[in-house]
Amino acid sequence: MDMNAISSALTPAKVPAKISFKAQMLLAREDAIIKVVNQLLAEKGFEAMTVDEVAANVGIAKASLYKHFPSKEDLAAAAMVGVMQRAQAFLDTVAPDASALDKLRTVVRWTMGLKLHGEMPSLPSQNSSLRTTLMANTAYMDGLMDVSDRLGAWIEQAQSDGAINPKLPAIAVLYTLYARACDPVLEFLKMGGLHENAQIIELVMSTCFEGINAR
């Protein structure tokens, strides 16, 4: 008889510690802060966003804000980590039996939808202090590598299938698809008022995957 099994059966199961009300309030406040930061990053970008307006939009004092996030860079990094985790969760929902090209199209369509709804932060500029913070953020970098690896595998498969030009470096295709998440064309078309969001997405999808050459 397995004595370890008997011991385990007789040992009371550990009950997860209940989160205190104070901790729940702190988490709720952090969620509210990150949501506001995400919106401001989408609207104006990291450089134009200020800590003062984040605090004002959340409805708390700046000193209270700093108790959660010690710097503007940390604020933005938390929002970017959230976006990366959201992307990972979405990739998990993509139909596994779809073609590699259809998987890529599904992801790009999703990212553009977020952009049009003001939920996709603008990417930091090359010399931004945020980029330095993100490069040092393990959660963000791990998420970015996971997303890039999965998309990269689909790109290579689509090239093998003949659905994407095999002469293009896979990394160039990857960056092109990433760029759709912050494509200003989406906003320009939306400001024109001539097309609904769904139409705008399909127009940009066409230029992205099919190009602008006459068929």
Secondary structure, 3 states (H helix, E strand, C coil): CCHHHHHHHHCCCCCCCCCCHHHHHHHHHHHHHHHHHHHHHHHHCCCCCCHHHHHHHHCCCHHHHHHHCCCHHHHHHHHHHHHHHHHHHHHHHCCCCCCHHHHHHHHHHHHHHHHHCCCCCCCCCCCCHHHHHHHCCHHHHHHHHHHHHHHHHHHHHHHHCCCCCCCCCHHHHHHHHHHHHHCHHHHHHHHHCCCCHHHHHHHHHHHHHCCCCCC
